[in-house]
Amino acid sequence: MGALVDVDLFTKKSKIDYSFGTRFSFESYGYLEPGGPTGGGPFKDYCFYVIYSGRSRYFHFNLLGGLAYHTRASDFYEQDGILFRTGIELRYNLLEKMIGIILKGSTSFDEKTTYVGLGIAIGYYK
């Protein structure tokens, strides 16, 4: 589950709208594993990303990279800390510009905290 605010610094309008900007987000996630939970989870990340987006009427594609303050429910395994994170999002809008299905993947190579998720996206863009 997460929440985010994107701020476009540059936008090119065409059949596919392109933009470059920043994202401030909160992400909460855990891992599903046979045999029990992953150590230290669930996780919460407070992120600042640079984002490149392509948007059409029904599809969104986002590439992002930046910093995340990564926290764990338990510090038994490792302490909380700041990580470099990168990710990709693909979204199909069910209602134009409002509700969609999102496939998201994100990783931090230093911590090997990689996840892929499928969910519902609710939001609006101009």
C-alpha positions, -999 to +999 in steps of 0.1 A: +000+000+000+013+035-007+006+071-013+024+095-036+025+130-051+042+136-085+054+170-095+061+174-132+090+198-139+089+193-177+059+181-198+056+174-235+020+170-247+013+148-277-005+115-285+016+102-256+023+127-229+059+126-216+070+142-183+101+145-161+098+154-125+099+143-089+079+120-067+074+120-029+059+087-017+052+064+011+053+026+005+044-002+029+050-038+019+058-073+031+068-105+015+048-137+010+071-167+014+064-204+019+074-214+054+071-180+071+077-143+069+109-126+057+130-113+085+124-077+096+092-071+077+068-055+070+087-026+056+079+011+052+098+034+028+096+072+027+109+080-008+121+109-029+124+099-066+132+115-099+106+102-123+102+099-161+067+092-173+049+083-205+011+085-204-016+078-230-053+076-225-053+042-209-016+033-202+010+049-179+047+039-178+070+053-151+107+049-145+119+061-112+151+063-091+161+081-059+164+078-021+143+060+004+143+060+042+138+023+047+123+011+080+115-024+093+090-036+120+120-052+137+156-040+139+168-075+149+181-082+114+193-047+103+189-011+113+167+014+095+186+034+069+187+055+037+188+034+005+191+042-032+160+027-049+149+023-085+117+011-099+093+007-128+055+010-129+030-001-156-006+011-152-038+003-172-066+028-166-100+012-162-116+047-159-097+074-178-072+092-155-088+079-123-088+041-115-065+015-128-046-017-124-009-012-116+021-035-118+050-022-099+086-034-092+112-018-071+147-026-058+176-014-037+207-031-049+226-025-016+200-041+006+185-066-020+150-054-009+133-062-042+096-065-046+070-068-074+034-061-067+000-059-085-027-036-072-054-010-077-043+026-084-066+055-076-056+090-086-059+118-111-036+137-134-041+167-157 
